Amino acid sequence: MLHVNDFHEGGNPMQSKRLLISGLAAGVVMAIVDFIANGVVLAERYKMLQQAGHFLPAPRLPFFPLWILMELALGIGVAWIYAAVRPRLGPGPKTALTVGVVLGLMIYLPGNLAQASWSAVGRFVPLVWLIFGLIGTIAGALVAGALYKEALTGQIPASALPSR
């Protein structure tokens, strides 16, 4: 079975446990930002769009559990990309910010540009989705960057030290 640690070349391997923890934390942050966008900022607009027939009154799928799973998976992906570029760009918030901005634009700009151009919901909803998507991705990347740490190289494991 392949592990995250199997994909490294010469440098430190990615730390699977830290990657998972930082990714899940990033996903939680992204879900909270999405809730603010959709459950607070756009709540009244969604009711209006449902009444106008642009949105369904109820989802076709078990939306909320699937949405949370997707957010957690996105968080893990953000953390993985942060961990992958960290050796090249350096650890810390600047790298996390860069990862968050680049991924946020890649994830949210194309679809929301299309929605703003072609959708009957108008331009406000896609604009909010874009802004809050960027905020969430940046915040998630900053959380992942703060939590993810590489193993220190050259350290002697505690078990190898003589006991006193």
MDAnalysis code that builds the backbone (N, CA, C; Angstrom):
import MDAnalysis as mda
import numpy as np

u = mda.Universe.empty(492, n_residues=164, atom_resindex=np.repeat(np.arange(164), 3), trajectory=True)
u.add_TopologyAttr("name", ["N", "CA", "C"] * 164)
u.add_TopologyAttr("resid", np.arange(1, 165))
u.add_TopologyAttr("resname", ["MET", "LEU", "HIS", "VAL", "ASN", "ASP", "PHE", "HIS", "GLU", "GLY", "GLY", "ASN", "PRO", "MET", "GLN", "SER", "LYS", "ARG", "LEU", "LEU", "ILE", "SER", "GLY", "LEU", "ALA", "ALA", "GLY", "VAL", "VAL", "MET", "ALA", "ILE", "VAL", "ASP", "PHE", "ILE", "ALA", "ASN", "GLY", "VAL", "VAL", "LEU", "ALA", "GLU", "ARG", "TYR", "LYS", "MET", "LEU", "GLN", "GLN", "ALA", "GLY", "HIS", "PHE", "LEU", "PRO", "ALA", "PRO", "ARG", "LEU", "PRO", "PHE", "PHE", "PRO", "LEU", "TRP", "ILE", "LEU", "MET", "GLU", "LEU", "ALA", "LEU", "GLY", "ILE", "GLY", "VAL", "ALA", "TRP", "ILE", "TYR", "ALA", "ALA", "VAL", "ARG", "PRO", "ARG", "LEU", "GLY", "PRO", "GLY", "PRO", "LYS", "THR", "ALA", "LEU", "THR", "VAL", "GLY", "VAL", "VAL", "LEU", "GLY", "LEU", "MET", "ILE", "TYR", "LEU", "PRO", "GLY", "ASN", "LEU", "ALA", "GLN", "ALA", "SER", "TRP", "SER", "ALA", "VAL", "GLY", "ARG", "PHE", "VAL", "PRO", "LEU", "VAL", "TRP", "LEU", "ILE", "PHE", "GLY", "LEU", "ILE", "GLY", "THR", "ILE", "ALA", "GLY", "ALA", "LEU", "VAL", "ALA", "GLY", "ALA", "LEU", "TYR", "LYS", "GLU", "ALA", "LEU", "THR", "GLY", "GLN", "ILE", "PRO", "ALA", "SER", "ALA", "LEU", "PRO", "SER", "ARG"])
u.atoms.positions = np.array([
    [0.844, -1.174, 0.000],
    [0.000, 0.000, 0.000],
    [0.894, 1.243, 0.000],
    [0.516, 2.238, -0.778],
    [1.285, 3.474, -0.845],
    [0.892, 4.405, 0.282],
    [1.859, 5.117, 0.791],
    [1.635, 6.128, 1.818],
    [2.132, 7.462, 1.300],
    [1.682, 8.531, 1.920],
    [2.140, 9.868, 1.551],
    [3.658, 9.926, 1.627],
    [4.245, 9.239, 2.603],
    [5.687, 9.267, 2.797],
    [6.457, 8.647, 1.639],
    [5.808, 7.861, 0.784],
    [6.485, 7.215, -0.325],
    [6.854, 8.182, -1.436],
    [6.290, 9.372, -1.429],
    [6.493, 10.321, -2.515],
    [7.387, 11.469, -2.082],
    [8.658, 11.194, -1.960],
    [9.614, 12.248, -1.674],
    [10.919, 11.886, -2.367],
    [11.675, 12.884, -2.624],
    [12.921, 12.669, -3.338],
    [14.059, 13.335, -2.579],
    [14.793, 12.566, -1.839],
    [15.961, 13.107, -1.164],
    [15.674, 13.842, 0.127],
    [14.655, 14.656, 0.193],
    [14.367, 15.461, 1.376],
    [13.568, 14.678, 2.389],
    [12.982, 15.410, 3.311],
    [12.146, 14.776, 4.322],
    [10.848, 14.295, 3.706],
    [10.379, 13.124, 4.131],
    [9.061, 12.674, 3.657],
    [7.963, 13.496, 4.318],
    [6.798, 13.536, 3.672],
    [5.650, 14.201, 4.295],
    [5.244, 13.392, 5.522],
    [4.769, 14.077, 6.510],
    [4.343, 13.450, 7.757],
    [2.846, 13.161, 7.681],
    [2.490, 11.899, 7.446],
    [1.098, 11.514, 7.196],
    [0.142, 11.948, 8.298],
    [0.505, 11.696, 9.550],
    [-0.387, 12.036, 10.658],
    [-0.580, 13.549, 10.753],
    [0.505, 14.289, 10.637],
    [0.415, 15.755, 10.699],
    [-0.339, 16.294, 9.498],
    [-0.154, 15.660, 8.361],
    [-0.856, 16.068, 7.145],
    [-2.366, 15.881, 7.321],
    [-2.759, 14.745, 7.865],
    [-4.174, 14.470, 8.075],
    [-4.782, 15.443, 9.092],
    [-4.097, 15.661, 10.198],
    [-4.612, 16.583, 11.227],
    [-4.719, 18.001, 10.678],
    [-3.674, 18.480, 10.014],
    [-3.716, 19.845, 9.481],
    [-4.755, 19.960, 8.368],
    [-4.916, 18.909, 7.568],
    [-5.908, 18.932, 6.503],
    [-7.333, 18.934, 7.026],
    [-7.599, 18.138, 8.040],
    [-8.945, 18.123, 8.622],
    [-9.260, 19.465, 9.282],
    [-8.274, 20.034, 9.970],
    [-8.490, 21.357, 10.582],
    [-8.747, 22.407, 9.503],
    [-7.995, 22.345, 8.405],
    [-8.226, 23.275, 7.294],
    [-9.630, 23.098, 6.727],
    [-10.065, 21.842, 6.586],
    [-11.410, 21.561, 6.077],
    [-12.502, 22.097, 6.972],
    [-12.307, 22.001, 8.283],
    [-13.279, 22.554, 9.234],
    [-13.368, 24.070, 9.080],
    [-12.227, 24.719, 8.966],
    [-12.209, 26.177, 8.783],
    [-12.916, 26.548, 7.475],
    [-12.633, 25.822, 6.413],
    [-13.269, 26.099, 5.125],
    [-14.785, 25.900, 5.206],
    [-15.227, 24.868, 5.941],
    [-16.664, 24.626, 6.107],
    [-17.326, 25.757, 6.888],
    [-16.648, 26.270, 7.891],
    [-17.198, 27.386, 8.676],
    [-17.349, 28.622, 7.799],
    [-16.342, 28.920, 6.998],
    [-16.421, 30.083, 6.100],
    [-17.553, 29.885, 5.092],
    [-17.685, 28.670, 4.556],
    [-18.785, 28.399, 3.620],
    [-20.143, 28.548, 4.290],
    [-20.239, 28.122, 5.552],
    [-21.507, 28.293, 6.263],
    [-21.848, 29.776, 6.406],
    [-20.857, 30.588, 6.724],
    [-21.109, 32.033, 6.846],
    [-21.606, 32.590, 5.510],
    [-20.978, 32.174, 4.423],
    [-21.389, 32.659, 3.100],
    [-22.804, 32.216, 2.755],
    [-23.058, 30.917, 2.905],
    [-24.318, 30.364, 2.427],
    [-25.444, 30.416, 3.452],
    [-25.112, 30.227, 4.721],
    [-26.139, 30.191, 5.755],
    [-26.460, 31.538, 6.356],
    [-25.586, 32.518, 6.145],
    [-25.818, 33.846, 6.715],
    [-25.959, 34.889, 5.600],
    [-24.881, 35.102, 4.847],
    [-24.872, 36.176, 3.840],
    [-25.899, 35.930, 2.736],
    [-25.996, 34.702, 2.265],
    [-26.875, 34.423, 1.115],
    [-28.216, 33.784, 1.491],
    [-28.511, 33.596, 2.757],
    [-29.715, 32.869, 3.175],
    [-30.994, 33.467, 2.589],
    [-31.170, 34.756, 2.719],
    [-32.384, 35.402, 2.194],
    [-32.422, 35.366, 0.675],
    [-31.269, 35.531, 0.060],
    [-31.187, 35.483, -1.411],
    [-31.582, 34.089, -1.908],
    [-31.145, 33.039, -1.199],
    [-31.506, 31.671, -1.584],
    [-33.015, 31.453, -1.505],
    [-33.649, 31.986, -0.462],
    [-35.116, 31.867, -0.349],
    [-35.791, 32.530, -1.545],
    [-35.319, 33.702, -1.903],
    [-35.880, 34.430, -3.044],
    [-35.659, 33.634, -4.344],
    [-34.476, 33.070, -4.512],
    [-34.170, 32.299, -5.720],
    [-34.973, 30.997, -5.768],
    [-35.255, 30.403, -4.607],
    [-36.112, 29.215, -4.569],
    [-37.542, 29.581, -4.967],
    [-38.047, 30.687, -4.459],
    [-39.402, 31.133, -4.796],
    [-39.526, 31.469, -6.278],
    [-38.432, 31.960, -6.862],
    [-38.442, 32.292, -8.289],
    [-38.232, 31.057, -9.165],
    [-37.967, 29.902, -8.535],
    [-37.778, 28.669, -9.291],
    [-36.365, 28.449, -9.812],
    [-35.412, 29.268, -9.375],
    [-34.031, 29.104, -9.830],
    [-33.283, 28.046, -9.031],
    [-33.662, 27.833, -7.777],
    [-33.070, 26.792, -6.927],
    [-34.181, 25.858, -6.479],
    [-33.855, 24.587, -6.317],
    [-34.814, 23.614, -5.802],
    [-35.121, 23.919, -4.337],
    [-36.339, 23.599, -3.895],
    [-36.676, 23.833, -2.484],
    [-35.952, 22.864, -1.535],
    [-35.545, 21.712, -2.049],
    [-34.807, 20.726, -1.242],
    [-33.764, 20.063, -2.144],
    [-32.639, 19.656, -1.576],
    [-31.600, 19.028, -2.400],
    [-32.006, 17.631, -2.877],
    [-31.451, 17.221, -4.007],
    [-31.702, 15.880, -4.557],
    [-30.897, 14.817, -3.814],
    [-29.743, 15.195, -3.311],
    [-28.827, 14.271, -2.645],
    [-28.769, 14.603, -1.158],
    [-28.196, 13.711, -0.344],
    [-27.976, 14.071, 1.073],
    [-26.865, 15.119, 1.147],
    [-27.249, 16.339, 0.847],
    [-26.306, 17.415, 0.573],
    [-25.350, 17.718, 1.718],
    [-25.865, 17.929, 2.917],
    [-25.014, 18.409, 4.005],
    [-23.910, 17.420, 4.385],
    [-24.201, 16.129, 4.543],
    [-23.091, 15.203, 4.825],
    [-22.072, 15.159, 3.681],
    [-22.560, 15.176, 2.450],
    [-21.643, 15.168, 1.307],
    [-20.820, 16.453, 1.249],
    [-21.443, 17.576, 1.567],
    [-20.737, 18.860, 1.545],
    [-19.625, 18.890, 2.588],
    [-19.915, 18.396, 3.790],
    [-18.902, 18.371, 4.851],
    [-17.751, 17.448, 4.447],
    [-18.057, 16.286, 3.898],
    [-16.996, 15.377, 3.434],
    [-16.146, 16.036, 2.349],
    [-16.790, 16.761, 1.443],
    [-16.054, 17.458, 0.389],
    [-15.152, 18.544, 0.985],
    [-15.650, 19.286, 1.955],
    [-14.856, 20.328, 2.596],
    [-13.636, 19.722, 3.292],
    [-13.833, 18.602, 3.989],
    [-12.711, 17.940, 4.659],
    [-11.694, 17.432, 3.639],
    [-12.186, 16.883, 2.535],
    [-11.272, 16.414, 1.478],
    [-10.506, 17.592, 0.860],
    [-11.189, 18.712, 0.644],
    [-10.505, 19.905, 0.145],
    [-9.429, 20.374, 1.128],
    [-9.753, 20.341, 2.406],
    [-8.779, 20.732, 3.421],
    [-7.549, 19.845, 3.390],
    [-7.750, 18.547, 3.242],
    [-6.614, 17.621, 3.153],
    [-5.809, 17.922, 1.891],
    [-6.494, 18.222, 0.798],
    [-5.791, 18.580, -0.441],
    [-4.980, 19.855, -0.291],
    [-5.535, 20.845, 0.373],
    [-4.817, 22.105, 0.608],
    [-3.581, 21.837, 1.468],
    [-3.748, 21.039, 2.522],
    [-2.616, 20.716, 3.400],
    [-1.548, 19.931, 2.638],
    [-1.967, 19.017, 1.795],
    [-1.001, 18.223, 1.017],
    [-0.200, 19.127, 0.080],
    [-0.880, 20.044, -0.578],
    [-0.162, 20.949, -1.488],
    [0.769, 21.863, -0.697],
    [0.315, 22.358, 0.459],
    [1.209, 23.154, 1.301],
    [2.450, 22.340, 1.666],
    [2.254, 21.103, 2.118],
    [3.391, 20.258, 2.511],
    [4.300, 19.965, 1.317],
    [3.712, 19.848, 0.134],
    [4.509, 19.554, -1.060],
    [5.372, 20.736, -1.486],
    [4.871, 21.956, -1.356],
    [5.636, 23.133, -1.793],
    [6.493, 23.718, -0.674],
    [6.247, 23.317, 0.553],
    [6.968, 23.850, 1.719],
    [8.487, 23.729, 1.587],
    [9.024, 22.594, 1.135],
    [10.485, 22.511, 1.004],
    [11.048, 23.492, -0.032],
    [10.273, 23.836, -1.037],
    [10.747, 24.726, -2.088],
    [10.521, 26.193, -1.751],
    [9.359, 26.530, -1.180],
    [9.032, 27.929, -0.879],
    [9.331, 28.312, 0.564],
    [9.586, 27.329, 1.405],
    [9.886, 27.591, 2.808],
    [8.647, 27.455, 3.664],
    [8.832, 27.080, 4.924],
    [7.692, 26.951, 5.830],
    [7.174, 28.318, 6.264],
    [5.922, 28.344, 6.659],
    [5.384, 29.558, 7.256],
    [4.181, 30.144, 6.559],
    [3.682, 31.258, 7.100],
    [2.436, 31.855, 6.612],
    [2.529, 32.410, 5.194],
    [3.710, 32.866, 4.766],
    [3.815, 33.397, 3.400],
    [3.555, 32.293, 2.373],
    [4.130, 31.126, 2.608],
    [3.895, 29.988, 1.718],
    [2.438, 29.550, 1.794],
    [1.884, 29.490, 3.012],
    [0.480, 29.102, 3.164],
    [-0.437, 30.093, 2.458],
    [-0.157, 31.384, 2.587],
    [-0.946, 32.405, 1.908],
    [-0.873, 32.230, 0.391],
    [0.319, 31.992, -0.111],
    [0.493, 31.775, -1.552],
    [-0.322, 30.570, -2.021],
    [-0.218, 29.470, -1.276],
    [-0.984, 28.262, -1.615],
    [-2.479, 28.565, -1.588],
    [-2.941, 29.261, -0.552],
    [-4.362, 29.572, -0.433],
    [-4.881, 30.444, -1.561],
    [-4.120, 31.473, -1.943],
    [-4.545, 32.365, -3.028],
    [-4.571, 31.616, -4.366],
    [-3.497, 30.898, -4.653],
    [-3.416, 30.193, -5.946],
    [-4.511, 29.137, -6.048],
    [-4.655, 28.304, -5.022],
    [-5.699, 27.276, -5.067],
    [-7.096, 27.887, -5.073],
    [-7.301, 28.928, -4.258],
    [-8.614, 29.574, -4.218],
    [-9.026, 30.116, -5.580],
    [-8.094, 30.761, -6.257],
    [-8.408, 31.284, -7.601],
    [-8.648, 30.141, -8.587],
    [-7.832, 29.093, -8.498],
    [-8.007, 27.951, -9.413],
    [-9.338, 27.239, -9.184],
    [-9.732, 27.120, -7.921],
    [-10.963, 26.396, -7.586],
    [-12.204, 27.238, -7.872],
    [-12.185, 28.498, -7.475],
    [-13.422, 29.283, -7.457],
    [-13.613, 30.256, -8.611],
    [-12.571, 30.731, -9.242],
    [-12.741, 31.738, -10.289],
    [-13.431, 31.201, -11.548],
    [-13.000, 30.080, -12.136],
    [-13.631, 29.653, -13.402],
    [-15.136, 29.382, -13.286],
    [-15.537, 28.611, -12.295],
    [-16.957, 28.274, -12.158],
    [-17.820, 29.477, -11.833],
    [-17.312, 30.359, -10.997],
    [-18.106, 31.541, -10.633],
    [-18.137, 32.575, -11.749],
    [-17.088, 32.645, -12.545],
    [-17.124, 33.487, -13.738],
    [-18.201, 32.978, -14.698],
    [-18.254, 31.662, -14.877],
    [-19.286, 31.073, -15.741],
    [-20.684, 31.329, -15.170],
    [-20.839, 31.150, -13.852],
    [-22.141, 31.409, -13.226],
    [-22.568, 32.866, -13.407],
    [-21.625, 33.788, -13.184],
    [-21.942, 35.214, -13.318],
    [-22.298, 35.556, -14.758],
    [-21.699, 34.855, -15.701],
    [-21.944, 35.130, -17.117],
    [-23.234, 34.510, -17.638],
    [-23.558, 33.291, -17.205],
    [-24.628, 32.529, -17.839],
    [-25.817, 32.187, -16.945],
    [-25.660, 32.254, -15.643],
    [-26.709, 31.782, -14.742],
    [-27.813, 32.814, -14.569],
    [-29.003, 32.315, -14.308],
    [-30.155, 33.188, -14.064],
    [-30.163, 33.738, -12.637],
    [-29.215, 33.319, -11.797],
    [-29.208, 33.796, -10.402],
    [-28.579, 35.169, -10.267],
    [-28.045, 35.704, -11.330],
    [-27.429, 37.031, -11.288],
    [-25.947, 36.943, -10.966],
    [-25.357, 38.100, -10.692],
    [-23.910, 38.138, -10.437],
    [-23.551, 38.177, -8.959],
    [-24.492, 38.534, -8.105],
    [-24.183, 38.678, -6.687],
    [-23.822, 37.343, -6.031],
    [-24.607, 36.313, -6.280],
    [-24.355, 35.004, -5.664],
    [-22.988, 34.462, -6.076],
    [-22.650, 34.422, -7.365],
    [-21.305, 33.954, -7.715],
    [-20.188, 34.827, -7.146],
    [-20.434, 36.125, -7.019],
    [-19.420, 37.002, -6.419],
    [-19.188, 36.621, -4.957],
    [-20.259, 36.376, -4.210],
    [-20.127, 35.958, -2.810],
    [-19.432, 34.600, -2.737],
    [-19.814, 33.668, -3.615],
    [-19.161, 32.351, -3.630],
    [-17.655, 32.503, -3.889],
    [-17.291, 33.376, -4.826],
    [-15.880, 33.599, -5.145],
    [-15.142, 34.210, -3.954],
    [-15.682, 35.262, -3.385],
    [-15.010, 35.954, -2.277],
    [-14.855, 35.029, -1.068],
    [-15.948, 34.385, -0.685],
    [-15.870, 33.516, 0.486],
    [-15.085, 32.239, 0.187],
    [-15.106, 31.774, -1.049],
    [-14.266, 30.636, -1.419],
    [-12.792, 30.971, -1.260],
    [-12.412, 32.163, -1.712],
    [-11.021, 32.612, -1.536],
    [-10.673, 32.766, -0.058],
    [-11.554, 33.397, 0.695],
    [-11.310, 33.574, 2.129],
    [-11.142, 32.216, 2.805],
    [-12.028, 31.289, 2.495],
    [-11.968, 29.965, 3.114],
    [-10.710, 29.200, 2.739],
    [-10.331, 29.265, 1.469],
    [-9.140, 28.545, 1.026],
    [-7.888, 29.159, 1.647],
    [-7.829, 30.464, 1.703],
    [-6.681, 31.129, 2.330],
    [-6.638, 30.800, 3.821],
    [-7.769, 30.916, 4.503],
    [-7.805, 30.599, 5.935],
    [-7.448, 29.142, 6.184],
    [-7.973, 28.249, 5.361],
    [-7.641, 26.835, 5.497],
    [-6.165, 26.567, 5.276],
    [-5.571, 27.219, 4.287],
    [-4.140, 27.045, 4.024],
    [-3.306, 27.596, 5.175],
    [-3.727, 28.724, 5.740],
    [-2.993, 29.283, 6.880],
    [-3.064, 28.354, 8.089],
    [-4.218, 27.743, 8.322],
    [-4.355, 26.783, 9.419],
    [-3.489, 25.550, 9.148],
    [-3.557, 25.035, 7.927],
    [-2.732, 23.870, 7.576],
    [-1.255, 24.195, 7.736],
    [-0.858, 25.379, 7.291],
    [0.540, 25.780, 7.408],
    [0.989, 25.932, 8.848],
    [0.088, 26.385, 9.701],
    [0.432, 26.543, 11.114],
    [0.551, 25.194, 11.816],
    [-0.237, 24.222, 11.389],
    [-0.259, 22.922, 12.069],
    [0.716, 21.903, 11.490],
    [1.000, 22.003, 10.197],
    [1.863, 20.999, 9.573],
    [3.330, 21.316, 9.846],
    [4.049, 20.354, 10.342],
    [5.489, 20.490, 10.585],
    [6.189, 19.251, 10.041],
    [7.356, 19.462, 9.478],
    [8.185, 18.345, 9.021],
    [8.898, 17.737, 10.221],
    [9.273, 16.482, 10.093],
    [10.088, 15.844, 11.127],
    [11.479, 16.453, 11.072],
    [12.063, 16.617, 12.205],
    [13.416, 17.157, 12.258],
    [14.394, 16.072, 11.818],
    [15.316, 16.428, 10.938],
    [16.294, 15.455, 10.471],
    [17.544, 15.524, 11.330],
    [18.225, 14.430, 11.388],
    [19.483, 14.398, 12.116],
    [19.314, 14.257, 13.621],
    [18.091, 14.137, 14.102],
    [17.893, 13.970, 15.539],
    [17.977, 12.479, 15.878],
    [18.506, 12.212, 17.037],
    [18.575, 10.852, 17.524],
    [17.264, 10.558, 18.234],
    [16.597, 9.457, 17.865],
    [15.337, 9.130, 18.561],
    [15.577, 8.945, 20.053],
    [14.609, 9.320, 20.865],
    [14.737, 9.201, 22.323],
    [15.023, 7.770, 22.738],
    [14.487, 6.801, 22.014],
    [14.698, 5.392, 22.360],
    [16.149, 4.971, 22.170],
    [16.914, 5.701, 21.347],
    [18.307, 5.357, 21.097],
    [19.266, 6.011, 22.097],
    [18.776, 6.931, 22.903],
    [19.617, 7.602, 23.876],
    [19.822, 6.700, 25.094],
    [21.005, 6.764, 25.684],
    [21.238, 5.949, 26.886],
    [20.363, 6.448, 28.047],
    [19.877, 5.517, 28.837],
    [19.050, 5.906, 29.975],
    [19.945, 6.269, 31.150],
    [19.452, 7.118, 32.015],
    [20.254, 7.567, 33.160],
    [19.896, 6.825, 34.395],
])
